[in-house]
Amino acid sequence: DGSVKHLLMRTGETVVADEYISAMPCDIMKRFVPKNWANLPYFRQIDELEGIPVINLHMWFDRKLKAVDHLCFSRSPLLSVYADMSVTCKEYFDDDASMLELVFAPCSPLAGGNTNWIAKSDEEIIDATMGELARLFPTEIAYDETWPATKKQEGVDGQARLRKYAVVKVPRSVYAAIPGRNKYRPSQTSPIPNFTLAGDWTSQKFLGSMEGAVLGGKLAAEVVANRAKGNPDKPIKEIQQDIIDAAASHVAKEPAGVKGDGAIAR
Ligand SMILES: Cc1cc2nc3c(=O)[nH]c(=O)nc-3n(C[C@H](O)[C@H](O)[C@H](O)COP(=O)(O)OP(=O)(O)OC[C@H]3O[C@@H](n4cnc5c(N)ncnc54)[C@H](O)[C@@H]3O)c2cc1C
């Protein structure tokens, strides 16, 4: 009847439940929509949403930076938000040396950047970041020939040098909040009687964010709780006419699913 019968795990085990909630990101959900749901306009809305790449950087310095003592939004075009974890996070606490964690974004044209940073090497990304940090904190970051972008700091008396680093590339992060996307975010209520969507990209008042993830989850829980009480479902959010028109002629395919043994879809 088109409803969910069970979850089939990688191990071959099946999990049967009264209600099923997907909290997968939109790009993964696209790969799991079953063939017999594929022409439903509700699921075709997801084609209009696409995760943007984001890079997370972990950078350990050889001394304490004095300028960063809480979470900061940056005025740099490359670094959006960062914090000195040696100050802000118990697990990284260190009186003598800073560990900066930074979000490097935008890092693709889709996200509003002009460089496809996600395709660059870790060294190129760290060099660009060191250059930005040297520009933002000229009295703190040393000129270091390992990182040529710090060269403009030559002569300034910054002393801090990078000791080690890690670059974590997230090729599909939050959906691109480009103009006109909000109307395509699906409601948590779906046309499938025992299936509900959650996640920061589903319809709620926040953009893709922690707050959005929490609210999307609460709204999904509300759908299920409401059903458990025997109340009628909240209506499905209005679907745009262009999606309804295109859904009819969409050629349904078997879902791509995820390939390989890892958790990340390829
Ligand atoms: C580097 C970076 C920095 C960020 N900084 C901020 C910030 O400062 N403030 C802020 O508000 N937001 C920030 N965000 C965004 C925030 O992290 C997300 O909006 C939020 O985590 C989304 O939550 P979610 O539960 O919707 O999805 P996710 O947290 O992405 O959870 C989706 C889950 O689905 C699982 N999954 C994937 N594929 C499958 C599968 N095939 N089967 C089963 N499970 C699967 C994943 O493992 C994951 O656990 C940042 C994101 C990134 C990447």
The ligand as a MOL file (V3000), in Angstrom:
LIG
                    3D

  0  0  0     0  0            999 V3000
M  V30 BEGIN CTAB
M  V30 COUNTS 53 58 0 0 0
M  V30 BEGIN ATOM
M  V30 1 C 31.4750 22.4130 9.6300 0
M  V30 2 C 30.0870 22.7640 10.0420 0
M  V30 3 C 29.8640 23.8050 10.9140 0
M  V30 4 C 28.5860 24.1390 11.3200 0
M  V30 5 N 28.4230 25.1610 12.1890 0
M  V30 6 C 27.1900 25.4690 12.6390 0
M  V30 7 C 26.9910 26.4890 13.5990 0
M  V30 8 O 27.9390 27.1390 14.0420 0
M  V30 9 N 25.7270 26.7290 14.0140 0
M  V30 10 C 24.6500 26.0340 13.5560 0
M  V30 11 O 23.5290 26.2800 13.9750 0
M  V30 12 N 24.8150 25.0620 12.6390 0
M  V30 13 C 26.0550 24.7580 12.1720 0
M  V30 14 N 26.2190 23.7640 11.2440 0
M  V30 15 C 25.0320 23.1120 10.7190 0
M  V30 16 C 24.5160 22.0690 11.6760 0
M  V30 17 O 25.5660 21.1910 12.0210 0
M  V30 18 C 23.3910 21.3100 10.9620 0
M  V30 19 O 22.4000 22.2340 10.5680 0
M  V30 20 C 22.7630 20.2730 11.8570 0
M  V30 21 O 23.7330 19.3960 12.3840 0
M  V30 22 C 21.7600 19.4570 11.0520 0
M  V30 23 O 21.2000 18.4990 11.8920 0
M  V30 24 P 20.3380 17.3370 11.2810 0
M  V30 25 O 19.9490 16.4570 12.4170 0
M  V30 26 O 19.2790 17.8870 10.3840 0
M  V30 27 O 21.3280 16.5690 10.2820 0
M  V30 28 P 22.7350 15.8790 10.6000 0
M  V30 29 O 23.3310 16.3930 11.8550 0
M  V30 30 O 23.5100 16.0090 9.3220 0
M  V30 31 O 22.3080 14.3830 10.8560 0
M  V30 32 C 21.9930 13.5180 9.8000 0
M  V30 33 C 22.3050 12.1250 10.2760 0
M  V30 34 O 21.9510 11.1970 9.2480 0
M  V30 35 C 22.9110 10.1770 9.2820 0
M  V30 36 N 22.9090 9.4590 8.0020 0
M  V30 37 C 23.4560 9.8230 6.8370 0
M  V30 38 N 23.2700 8.8710 5.9220 0
M  V30 39 C 22.5720 7.8890 6.5170 0
M  V30 40 C 22.0740 6.6360 6.0810 0
M  V30 41 N 22.2560 6.2200 4.8450 0
M  V30 42 N 21.4110 5.8820 6.9670 0
M  V30 43 C 21.2260 6.3010 8.2360 0
M  V30 44 N 21.6700 7.4690 8.7100 0
M  V30 45 C 22.3400 8.2480 7.8510 0
M  V30 46 C 24.2170 10.9160 9.5130 0
M  V30 47 O 25.2020 10.0230 9.9890 0
M  V30 48 C 23.7940 11.9190 10.5660 0
M  V30 49 O 23.9290 11.4210 11.8680 0
M  V30 50 C 27.4920 23.4080 10.8280 0
M  V30 51 C 27.7080 22.3470 9.9480 0
M  V30 52 C 28.9800 22.0150 9.5630 0
M  V30 53 C 29.1930 20.8460 8.6310 0
M  V30 END ATOM
M  V30 BEGIN BOND
M  V30 1 1 1 2
M  V30 2 1 2 3
M  V30 3 2 2 52
M  V30 4 2 3 4
M  V30 5 1 4 5
M  V30 6 1 4 50
M  V30 7 2 5 6
M  V30 8 1 6 7
M  V30 9 1 6 13
M  V30 10 2 7 8
M  V30 11 1 7 9
M  V30 12 1 9 10
M  V30 13 2 10 11
M  V30 14 1 10 12
M  V30 15 2 12 13
M  V30 16 1 13 14
M  V30 17 1 14 15
M  V30 18 1 14 50
M  V30 19 1 15 16
M  V30 20 1 16 17
M  V30 21 1 16 18
M  V30 22 1 18 19
M  V30 23 1 18 20
M  V30 24 1 20 21
M  V30 25 1 20 22
M  V30 26 1 22 23
M  V30 27 1 23 24
M  V30 28 2 24 25
M  V30 29 1 24 26
M  V30 30 1 24 27
M  V30 31 1 27 28
M  V30 32 2 28 29
M  V30 33 1 28 30
M  V30 34 1 28 31
M  V30 35 1 31 32
M  V30 36 1 32 33
M  V30 37 1 33 34
M  V30 38 1 33 48
M  V30 39 1 34 35
M  V30 40 1 35 36
M  V30 41 1 35 46
M  V30 42 1 36 37
M  V30 43 1 36 45
M  V30 44 2 37 38
M  V30 45 1 38 39
M  V30 46 1 39 40
M  V30 47 2 39 45
M  V30 48 1 40 41
M  V30 49 2 40 42
M  V30 50 1 42 43
M  V30 51 2 43 44
M  V30 52 1 44 45
M  V30 53 1 46 47
M  V30 54 1 46 48
M  V30 55 1 48 49
M  V30 56 2 50 51
M  V30 57 1 51 52
M  V30 58 1 52 53
M  V30 END BOND
M  V30 END CTAB
M  END
